[in-house]
Amino acid sequence: MASPERAAKRSLGAAVYVRGKGRVQLHCCSITSESGFGVWVIQKGRAHLATCDLSGSGRSAVVSFDQSAVRCEDCTITDATPHALCARGRAQLVVRRTIIANASDRAIYCYHSASLDVSDSHISGTRSPTAAAVQIEALRPDDAASVAIARTVFVSNVGGDLSVAGNVLRQVGSEVRAVEVQAASAWAASAVRDEHGQLQQLHARRPPSAAADATRRLRGVT
């Protein structure tokens, strides 16, 4: 069994790490990480995963931060903790013909000004009652995120299928059948980890007080 010090270091690492302007293509690979991320892409890195199997990573299976970009095609991502895919900053995440199953919290989590484009995929079995399978948030004053979802199936996600909050440009195809829910963090601060694993606070606006609600009603403001 690893010492606490080694375990802590492993949780900050990844099986595949891409930074700077690095490029990586992974084809027909099986990827997992004992304690860290499966694939971790930061800065202006690029990663293309095709027909890969990512199972049971200690932290999220694929993360894309800063101005990086990740494309997943024909992949299978199972039993991720807490998220299968996560994008932050101005990262770009494209998902095609991919199966995402049994993530402990979310199948896909995007925030700040990240962009998400998903099509022809299958998302099922997320296990958190307080998190939607796909969640996109742009809550800070300068955030501007986007989400596009087409021909994607949602099945048996405990916390709902889709949650969008803040300044998010959305394009969800009429053929997509998703249970949409309000993000818990749309009215509160949520804690997220940066690329070093340190907790940061993502501050969002709070719900108006009862007195403020009454004042708005008296003024005819809804």
C-alpha positions in Angstrom: 0.0 0.0 0.0 1.3 3.4 -0.9 2.3 5.9 1.8 0.1 8.9 2.3 2.8 11.1 0.7 3.0 8.9 -2.4 -0.8 8.6 -2.6 -1.1 12.4 -2.5 1.4 12.8 -5.3 -0.3 10.2 -7.5 -3.6 12.0 -7.1 -2.0 15.1 -8.7 -0.7 13.1 -11.7 -2.2 11.4 -14.8 -1.6 8.4 -16.9 -1.2 10.7 -19.9 -0.2 14.3 -19.4 -0.1 17.0 -22.2 1.1 20.6 -21.6 2.5 23.6 -23.5 1.7 23.1 -27.2 2.1 19.3 -27.0 0.0 17.0 -29.2 -0.9 13.4 -28.5 -3.0 10.9 -30.5 -4.2 7.8 -28.7 -5.7 5.0 -30.8 -7.1 1.7 -29.5 -5.6 2.3 -26.0 -6.7 1.2 -22.6 -6.1 4.0 -20.1 -6.4 4.1 -16.3 -4.8 5.8 -13.4 -4.5 4.5 -9.9 -5.2 7.8 -8.1 -4.9 10.6 -10.7 -6.5 11.6 -14.0 -6.6 9.3 -16.9 -5.7 12.0 -19.5 -4.8 15.5 -18.4 -4.4 18.3 -21.0 -3.5 21.9 -20.0 -2.3 25.2 -21.5 -2.5 24.8 -25.3 -2.1 21.1 -25.5 -4.2 18.9 -27.9 -5.3 15.3 -27.4 -7.2 13.0 -29.8 -8.6 9.8 -28.4 -10.0 7.2 -30.8 -11.5 3.8 -29.9 -10.0 4.0 -26.4 -11.2 2.4 -23.2 -10.9 4.5 -20.0 -12.1 2.7 -16.9 -11.9 3.4 -13.2 -9.4 6.3 -12.9 -8.7 7.6 -9.4 -9.9 11.0 -10.5 -11.7 12.2 -13.6 -11.0 10.1 -16.7 -10.3 13.0 -19.1 -9.7 16.7 -18.2 -9.0 19.7 -20.4 -8.0 23.0 -18.9 -6.9 26.4 -20.0 -6.9 26.8 -23.8 -6.5 23.1 -24.5 -8.6 20.9 -26.7 -9.7 17.2 -26.5 -11.5 15.1 -29.0 -13.0 11.7 -28.0 -14.3 9.4 -30.8 -15.7 5.9 -30.5 -14.5 5.7 -26.9 -15.9 3.9 -23.8 -15.5 5.7 -20.4 -16.8 3.8 -17.4 -16.8 4.1 -13.6 -15.1 7.6 -13.5 -14.7 9.5 -10.3 -16.0 12.1 -10.0 -16.4 13.0 -13.7 -15.8 11.1 -17.0 -14.9 14.3 -18.9 -14.2 17.8 -17.4 -13.3 21.1 -19.2 -12.4 24.4 -17.7 -11.2 27.8 -18.8 -11.4 28.2 -22.6 -11.0 24.5 -23.2 -12.7 22.8 -26.1 -14.2 19.3 -25.7 -15.6 17.3 -28.7 -17.3 13.9 -28.1 -18.4 11.7 -30.9 -19.9 8.2 -30.8 -18.8 7.6 -27.2 -20.3 5.6 -24.4 -20.1 7.2 -20.9 -21.4 5.0 -18.1 -21.6 5.0 -14.3 -19.7 8.1 -13.4 -19.9 8.8 -9.7 -20.9 12.5 -10.2 -21.1 13.7 -13.7 -20.5 12.3 -17.2 -19.4 15.7 -18.4 -18.7 18.9 -16.5 -17.8 22.1 -18.2 -17.3 25.5 -16.6 -15.9 29.0 -17.0 -15.7 29.6 -20.8 -15.4 26.0 -22.0 -17.1 24.7 -25.1 -18.7 21.3 -25.4 -19.9 19.5 -28.6 -21.4 16.1 -28.2 -23.1 13.9 -30.8 -24.2 10.3 -31.4 -23.2 9.3 -27.9 -24.8 7.3 -25.0 -24.7 8.7 -21.5 -26.0 6.6 -18.6 -25.9 5.6 -15.0 -24.4 8.7 -13.3 -24.8 8.1 -9.5 -25.0 11.5 -7.8 -28.5 12.7 -6.8 -27.3 16.3 -6.8 -25.5 16.5 -10.1 -26.8 16.3 -13.7 -25.1 13.9 -16.1 -24.0 16.8 -18.3 -23.5 20.2 -16.5 -22.3 23.4 -18.1 -21.8 26.6 -16.0 -20.6 30.1 -17.0 -21.2 32.0 -13.8 -18.5 34.6 -13.5 -19.0 38.1 -15.1 -16.7 37.4 -18.1 -17.5 33.7 -18.6 -19.1 32.7 -22.0 -19.5 28.9 -22.5 -21.3 26.9 -25.2 -22.9 23.5 -25.5 -24.1 21.6 -28.5 -25.8 18.2 -28.1 -27.2 16.1 -31.0 -28.4 12.5 -31.4 -27.3 11.6 -27.9 -29.2 9.2 -25.6 -29.5 9.7 -21.9 -30.5 6.8 -19.7 -30.9 6.3 -15.9 -28.9 9.3 -14.6 -29.9 9.7 -10.9 -29.5 13.5 -10.8 -31.1 14.3 -14.1 -29.5 14.5 -17.6 -28.7 18.1 -18.3 -28.1 21.3 -16.4 -27.1 24.7 -17.9 -26.4 27.8 -15.8 -25.2 31.3 -16.6 -24.0 32.7 -19.9 -24.1 29.6 -22.0 -24.9 29.4 -25.7 -26.9 26.3 -26.2 -27.8 24.2 -29.2 -29.6 21.0 -28.1 -31.2 19.0 -30.9 -35.0 18.5 -30.8 -34.4 14.8 -31.1 -32.5 14.7 -27.7 -34.6 13.5 -24.9 -33.0 14.8 -21.7 -34.4 15.6 -18.2 -33.1 19.1 -17.5 -32.6 20.3 -14.0 -31.3 23.4 -12.3 -27.7 23.3 -11.2 -27.3 23.4 -7.4 -24.3 25.8 -7.9 -26.4 28.2 -9.8 -27.4 29.8 -6.5 -24.4 29.0 -4.4 -20.6 28.7 -4.4 -19.2 25.4 -5.5 -15.7 24.1 -4.9 -13.6 23.0 -7.8 -10.0 21.8 -8.0 -7.4 23.5 -10.2 -4.8 21.8 -12.2 -2.7 21.3 -9.0 -5.5 19.7 -7.2 -6.1 22.7 -4.9 -9.6 23.7 -4.0 -10.8 27.0 -5.5 -14.1 28.7 -5.0 -16.4 29.3 -8.0 -18.7 32.1 -6.8 -22.1 32.5 -8.2 -24.9 34.9 -7.4 -27.1 34.0 -4.4 -30.9 33.7 -4.4 -32.7 36.9 -3.5 -33.9 37.2 0.1 -37.6 37.0 0.9 -37.6 40.8 1.6 -36.0 41.5 -1.7 -38.6 39.3 -3.4 -41.4 41.2 -1.8 -39.9 44.6 -2.8 -39.5 43.4 -6.4 -43.2 42.3 -6.4 -44.4 45.7 -5.0 -42.4 47.4 -7.8 -43.9 45.2 -10.4 -40.6 43.6 -11.2 -40.6 39.8 -11.8 
